Amino acid sequence: MLEQAKRAAAAALEAWRRAASARRVRHNAHHVTRAGLAAGLARLDIAPGDTLFIHSSLKSLGYVEGGAPAVIAALQDAVGPHGTLLLPTYYLPGGTLRAACALPGYVFDPRRHGTHMGRLPEAFLAGAGIRRSIHPTHSVSAWGRHAASLTEAHHRAPSIFGMGSPWQRFIGCDQAKVLGLGISMGPVTFYHALEDAMGDAFPVPVWEGGTRLLGCLDHDGRRWDVPVRPFDPEVAQRRIDHPGRGDLRDYFHREFDAAGLRINGQVGDAASWCIPAQAFYDHLRQLASEHVTIYASAAQLAARPVSQPSPHARA
Ligand SMILES: CC(C)(COP(=O)(O)OP(=O)(O)OC[C@H]1O[C@@H](n2cnc3c(N)ncnc32)[C@H](O)[C@@H]1OP(=O)(O)O)[C@@H](O)C(=O)NCCC(=O)NCCS
């Protein structure tokens, strides 16, 4: 009873905080519409039939009339009825894979557990026609043509991001692109697909110890024990998404621009970018062979200057 009351009070407080925050954005930011967002996406070469893996910051877009659902509608407009949207709807209690593994008795339940990945993934999860993969820490959700095939059997994959995972299937889709809406090159899960594909051949030992099993329920309430491998926390401190690694984010930004792989543009007010998935993956593999990974030290970056700009590079 007390627990229930505490939860209700916390939810009411959070709803109040969110309403106040949305009011601030509405008063201070430039207003953008679904049609304006769709026009921005077209300038990033997002086209009908595309399959997009999207990482986002809602507040970077300006004040979106209609909120996160309007952004999702604009993305659906941009890829059309034959396109596919894929969003990170990870539920990560404790904030990291390692913390989730340490939580006694933790079992992921897609009927109860939402996502910690921001307002756009939250709204996507609540929307119609969504498929959600079953995974204790890195459940993704998809809408559109490839939604079922991208999300199926994630819980049976031997690793989170490798063979049999949504990422590996995503790379194989026609017109697959990674889209960053108002985010840097930091919070991009796609990098881990290469680590899981290369395993111990990846040049940095990114994992702490071996594989663990974490529980999750599927949509029918059946329990699965799913293999996960936590990241070494010391190595994660050097990773591109760590606040202290602005140098690495800047390097990757310039490198993918120079290679002519990153298309940059404004979506609403947000500096945004898009990179075709197969070319992204191939370039990450090439960089890894030259000792540049999302964990590279300043010395490793200095030893491999950013590529010469390609004639195809676009501002
Ligand atoms: C962390 C992160 C989500 C923060 O971005 P953000 O814009 O502050 O947060 P959200 O996208 O959740 O948007 C919420 C904010 O939008 C703003 N907002 C509310 N209504 C809005 C509207 N109609 N229009 C625009 N902004 C609005 C509010 O400021 C709100 O902040 P609040 O939480 O204080 O209420 C983002 O920086 C990020 O890293 N995104 C990628 C996450 C990811 O995919 N991670 C996996 C990679 S490993």
The ligand as a Tripos MOL2 file, in Angstrom:
@<TRIPOS>MOLECULE
LIG
   48    50     1     0     0
SMALL
NO_CHARGES

@<TRIPOS>ATOM
      1 C1         19.8120   11.8290  -23.2930 C.3       1 LIG1
      2 C2         18.9560   12.4580  -24.3790 C.3       1 LIG1
      3 C3         17.7270   11.5970  -24.6550 C.3       1 LIG1
      4 C4         18.5360   13.8300  -23.8640 C.3       1 LIG1
      5 O1         17.8660   14.5760  -24.8580 O.3       1 LIG1
      6 P1         16.6290   15.5100  -24.4560 P.3       1 LIG1
      7 O2         16.1940   16.2310  -25.6390 O.co2     1 LIG1
      8 O3         17.0180   16.3090  -23.2630 O.co2     1 LIG1
      9 O4         15.5480   14.4680  -23.9090 O.3       1 LIG1
     10 P2         14.3120   13.8000  -24.6730 P.3       1 LIG1
     11 O5         14.6400   13.4560  -26.0600 O.co2     1 LIG1
     12 O6         13.8410   12.7250  -23.7740 O.co2     1 LIG1
     13 O7         13.2370   14.9540  -24.6910 O.3       1 LIG1
     14 C5         12.6770   15.4440  -23.4780 C.3       1 LIG1
     15 C6         12.7830   16.9360  -23.4380 C.3       1 LIG1
     16 O8         12.1380   17.5030  -24.5680 O.3       1 LIG1
     17 C7         11.5960   18.7730  -24.1770 C.3       1 LIG1
     18 N1         10.2190   18.8360  -24.6900 N.ar      1 LIG1
     19 C8          9.0340   18.5460  -24.0880 C.ar      1 LIG1
     20 N2          8.0210   18.7550  -24.9660 N.ar      1 LIG1
     21 C9          8.5900   19.1480  -26.1280 C.ar      1 LIG1
     22 C10         8.0770   19.5060  -27.3950 C.ar      1 LIG1
     23 N3          6.7710   19.4970  -27.6690 N.pl3     1 LIG1
     24 N4          8.9620   19.8540  -28.3600 N.ar      1 LIG1
     25 C11        10.2850   19.8550  -28.1100 C.ar      1 LIG1
     26 N5         10.8230   19.5420  -26.9300 N.ar      1 LIG1
     27 C12         9.9780   19.1890  -25.9470 C.ar      1 LIG1
     28 C13        11.6720   18.8980  -22.6880 C.3       1 LIG1
     29 O9         12.7380   19.7860  -22.3910 O.3       1 LIG1
     30 C14        12.0360   17.4970  -22.2620 C.3       1 LIG1
     31 O10        12.9310   17.5000  -21.1850 O.3       1 LIG1
     32 P3         12.4480   16.9630  -19.7440 P.3       1 LIG1
     33 O11        12.9260   15.5560  -19.6560 O.co2     1 LIG1
     34 O12        13.1640   17.8510  -18.8050 O.co2     1 LIG1
     35 O13        10.9620   17.0430  -19.6790 O.co2     1 LIG1
     36 C15        19.7810   12.6570  -25.6890 C.3       1 LIG1
     37 O14        20.8140   13.5690  -25.4920 O.3       1 LIG1
     38 C16        20.3860   11.3580  -26.1680 C.2       1 LIG1
     39 O15        21.4680   10.9470  -25.7570 O.2       1 LIG1
     40 N6         19.6830   10.6630  -27.0750 N.am      1 LIG1
     41 C17        20.0630    9.3510  -27.5480 C.3       1 LIG1
     42 C18        19.6380    8.2860  -26.5680 C.3       1 LIG1
     43 C19        19.9500    6.9110  -27.1340 C.2       1 LIG1
     44 O16        19.4220    6.5460  -28.1710 O.2       1 LIG1
     45 N7         20.8280    6.1640  -26.4470 N.am      1 LIG1
     46 C20        21.2520    4.8840  -26.9020 C.3       1 LIG1
     47 C21        22.6300    4.9600  -27.4530 C.3       1 LIG1
     48 S1         23.7520    3.8260  -26.7000 S.3       1 LIG1
@<TRIPOS>BOND
     1     1     2 1
     2     2     3 1
     3     2     4 1
     4     2    36 1
     5     4     5 1
     6     5     6 1
     7     6     7 2
     8     6     8 1
     9     6     9 1
    10     9    10 1
    11    10    11 2
    12    10    12 1
    13    10    13 1
    14    13    14 1
    15    14    15 1
    16    15    16 1
    17    15    30 1
    18    16    17 1
    19    17    18 1
    20    17    28 1
    21    18    19 ar
    22    18    27 ar
    23    19    20 ar
    24    20    21 ar
    25    21    22 ar
    26    21    27 ar
    27    22    23 1
    28    22    24 ar
    29    24    25 ar
    30    25    26 ar
    31    26    27 ar
    32    28    29 1
    33    28    30 1
    34    30    31 1
    35    31    32 1
    36    32    33 2
    37    32    34 1
    38    32    35 1
    39    36    37 1
    40    36    38 1
    41    38    39 2
    42    38    40 1
    43    40    41 1
    44    41    42 1
    45    42    43 1
    46    43    44 2
    47    43    45 1
    48    45    46 1
    49    46    47 1
    50    47    48 1
@<TRIPOS>SUBSTRUCTURE
     1 LIG1         1 GROUP 0 **** ****
